[in-house]
Amino acid sequence: MALTLKSSIGTPTANSYVTVGSANTYFASRINSDQWNDISGGTSNTATVRQKKEGLLIQATREIDHQYRYFGSKFNAGIEEQSDFQNLEFPRGHHIDADSNEFIKEEIKFATYEQALWLLERRSQRRTEEGATVQLDMVSRDAYVFLAPFVDRSVRRINNYPHQKSFF
C-alpha cells in the first residue's frame, strides 16, 4: 500500500510536518545532503522518488512525535469532537501567530528534515554493511538540536539513547 503524505496543520489525518517540496528546498541549501538529492536509487521514475521521500518524511515525523513529551498541549486538545483531534504533537497550544492561527515552528520542520536525512543515511549504511544492526527508532543528534527547546524535561522520556543525557 502506498503512503500518502498529508501535512495539513492540526488535522486528524496529518502524518508529516513538512512536504517533499519544502524538504527539497531545505536540502538544496544544506551541505552534505547529497543522499537526499540523489535518492533515485537507480530509477528515473519521479513518482517512485517522491514516494520514497514521502515515506522518509512520514517516518521522521512519527519518530519525532513518539520519542519525547513536549511542553504544552496539542493546539486543539480542548475540542469535544474526537474526529477533530489533531494527529500530530505539533502545533502546540502556544504556537499561534498574531491572528490566532496555529502553525508549525521552523525548528520542528528543520528537525523533521534532519531526521529524514538521518534515516536515509542509516538505511544506506545498513544495506552496505553486511551484518550491521542499526537502530532506526530514535531521534538523531541533528534533529534533537532543533527539538530541545520544546522537550519537557520534567517528565521521564519515552526512550533513552546514548547521545541524550538522563535527567534523573
Contacts in CASP RR format, 6 or more apart in sequence:
PFRMAT RR
TARGET T0000
AUTHOR 0000-0000-0000
METHOD contacts of the structure
MODEL  1
MALTLKSSIGTPTANSYVTVGSANTYFASRINSDQWNDISGGTSNTATVR
QKKEGLLIQATREIDHQYRYFGSKFNAGIEEQSDFQNLEFPRGHHIDADS
NEFIKEEIKFATYEQALWLLERRSQRRTEEGATVQLDMVSRDAYVFLAPF
VDRSVRRINNYPHQKSFF
2 51 0 8 1.000
3 15 0 8 1.000
3 51 0 8 1.000
3 54 0 8 1.000
3 55 0 8 1.000
3 58 0 8 1.000
4 54 0 8 1.000
5 15 0 8 1.000
5 16 0 8 1.000
5 19 0 8 1.000
5 20 0 8 1.000
5 54 0 8 1.000
5 55 0 8 1.000
5 57 0 8 1.000
5 58 0 8 1.000
6 13 0 8 1.000
6 14 0 8 1.000
6 15 0 8 1.000
6 16 0 8 1.000
7 14 0 8 1.000
7 15 0 8 1.000
7 16 0 8 1.000
7 17 0 8 1.000
7 18 0 8 1.000
7 19 0 8 1.000
8 14 0 8 1.000
9 91 0 8 1.000
9 102 0 8 1.000
9 103 0 8 1.000
9 104 0 8 1.000
10 74 0 8 1.000
10 75 0 8 1.000
10 76 0 8 1.000
10 86 0 8 1.000
10 87 0 8 1.000
10 88 0 8 1.000
10 91 0 8 1.000
10 102 0 8 1.000
11 86 0 8 1.000
11 87 0 8 1.000
12 83 0 8 1.000
12 84 0 8 1.000
12 85 0 8 1.000
12 86 0 8 1.000
12 87 0 8 1.000
13 87 0 8 1.000
14 86 0 8 1.000
14 87 0 8 1.000
14 88 0 8 1.000
15 58 0 8 1.000
15 61 0 8 1.000
15 62 0 8 1.000
15 87 0 8 1.000
15 88 0 8 1.000
16 54 0 8 1.000
16 57 0 8 1.000
16 58 0 8 1.000
16 60 0 8 1.000
16 61 0 8 1.000
16 112 0 8 1.000
17 57 0 8 1.000
17 61 0 8 1.000
17 64 0 8 1.000
17 88 0 8 1.000
17 90 0 8 1.000
17 104 0 8 1.000
17 108 0 8 1.000
17 109 0 8 1.000
17 112 0 8 1.000
18 26 0 8 1.000
18 57 0 8 1.000
18 61 0 8 1.000
18 109 0 8 1.000
18 112 0 8 1.000
18 113 0 8 1.000
19 57 0 8 1.000
20 50 0 8 1.000
20 53 0 8 1.000
20 54 0 8 1.000
20 57 0 8 1.000
22 109 0 8 1.000
23 36 0 8 1.000
23 53 0 8 1.000
23 57 0 8 1.000
23 112 0 8 1.000
23 113 0 8 1.000
23 116 0 8 1.000
24 36 0 8 1.000
24 37 0 8 1.000
24 53 0 8 1.000
26 109 0 8 1.000
26 110 0 8 1.000
26 113 0 8 1.000
27 33 0 8 1.000
27 36 0 8 1.000
27 37 0 8 1.000
27 113 0 8 1.000
27 117 0 8 1.000
28 37 0 8 1.000
30 113 0 8 1.000
33 117 0 8 1.000
35 117 0 8 1.000
35 120 0 8 1.000
35 121 0 8 1.000
35 124 0 8 1.000
36 53 0 8 1.000
36 116 0 8 1.000
36 117 0 8 1.000
36 120 0 8 1.000
39 49 0 8 1.000
39 52 0 8 1.000
39 53 0 8 1.000
39 120 0 8 1.000
40 49 0 8 1.000
41 49 0 8 1.000
43 49 0 8 1.000
53 116 0 8 1.000
56 116 0 8 1.000
56 119 0 8 1.000
56 120 0 8 1.000
57 112 0 8 1.000
57 116 0 8 1.000
59 116 0 8 1.000
59 119 0 8 1.000
60 112 0 8 1.000
60 113 0 8 1.000
60 115 0 8 1.000
60 116 0 8 1.000
60 118 0 8 1.000
60 119 0 8 1.000
60 143 0 8 1.000
61 88 0 8 1.000
61 112 0 8 1.000
63 115 0 8 1.000
63 119 0 8 1.000
63 137 0 8 1.000
63 138 0 8 1.000
63 139 0 8 1.000
64 89 0 8 1.000
64 108 0 8 1.000
64 111 0 8 1.000
64 112 0 8 1.000
64 115 0 8 1.000
64 139 0 8 1.000
64 143 0 8 1.000
64 147 0 8 1.000
65 88 0 8 1.000
65 89 0 8 1.000
66 158 0 8 1.000
67 138 0 8 1.000
67 139 0 8 1.000
67 157 0 8 1.000
67 158 0 8 1.000
67 159 0 8 1.000
68 139 0 8 1.000
68 147 0 8 1.000
68 150 0 8 1.000
68 151 0 8 1.000
68 152 0 8 1.000
68 157 0 8 1.000
68 158 0 8 1.000
69 151 0 8 1.000
69 152 0 8 1.000
69 155 0 8 1.000
69 157 0 8 1.000
69 158 0 8 1.000
70 89 0 8 1.000
70 90 0 8 1.000
70 92 0 8 1.000
70 150 0 8 1.000
70 151 0 8 1.000
70 152 0 8 1.000
71 92 0 8 1.000
71 94 0 8 1.000
71 150 0 8 1.000
71 151 0 8 1.000
71 152 0 8 1.000
72 92 0 8 1.000
72 93 0 8 1.000
72 94 0 8 1.000
72 152 0 8 1.000
73 92 0 8 1.000
73 93 0 8 1.000
74 85 0 8 1.000
74 86 0 8 1.000
74 89 0 8 1.000
74 90 0 8 1.000
74 91 0 8 1.000
74 92 0 8 1.000
74 93 0 8 1.000
75 86 0 8 1.000
75 91 0 8 1.000
75 92 0 8 1.000
75 93 0 8 1.000
75 95 0 8 1.000
75 96 0 8 1.000
75 102 0 8 1.000
76 84 0 8 1.000
76 85 0 8 1.000
76 86 0 8 1.000
76 102 0 8 1.000
77 85 0 8 1.000
77 93 0 8 1.000
79 85 0 8 1.000
90 104 0 8 1.000
90 105 0 8 1.000
90 108 0 8 1.000
90 150 0 8 1.000
91 102 0 8 1.000
91 103 0 8 1.000
91 104 0 8 1.000
91 105 0 8 1.000
92 150 0 8 1.000
93 102 0 8 1.000
95 102 0 8 1.000
95 103 0 8 1.000
95 104 0 8 1.000
95 105 0 8 1.000
96 102 0 8 1.000
96 103 0 8 1.000
97 103 0 8 1.000
105 150 0 8 1.000
107 146 0 8 1.000
107 147 0 8 1.000
107 149 0 8 1.000
107 150 0 8 1.000
108 146 0 8 1.000
108 147 0 8 1.000
108 150 0 8 1.000
110 146 0 8 1.000
111 139 0 8 1.000
111 143 0 8 1.000
111 144 0 8 1.000
111 145 0 8 1.000
111 146 0 8 1.000
111 147 0 8 1.000
112 143 0 8 1.000
114 140 0 8 1.000
114 142 0 8 1.000
114 143 0 8 1.000
114 145 0 8 1.000
114 146 0 8 1.000
115 139 0 8 1.000
115 140 0 8 1.000
115 142 0 8 1.000
115 143 0 8 1.000
117 142 0 8 1.000
118 140 0 8 1.000
118 142 0 8 1.000
118 143 0 8 1.000
119 136 0 8 1.000
122 134 0 8 1.000
122 136 0 8 1.000
123 136 0 8 1.000
125 132 0 8 1.000
125 134 0 8 1.000
126 132 0 8 1.000
126 133 0 8 1.000
126 134 0 8 1.000
137 159 0 8 1.000
138 159 0 8 1.000
138 161 0 8 1.000
139 147 0 8 1.000
139 161 0 8 1.000
141 163 0 8 1.000
144 163 0 8 1.000
144 164 0 8 1.000
151 157 0 8 1.000
153 167 0 8 1.000
156 167 0 8 1.000
156 168 0 8 1.000
157 164 0 8 1.000
157 167 0 8 1.000
160 166 0 8 1.000
END
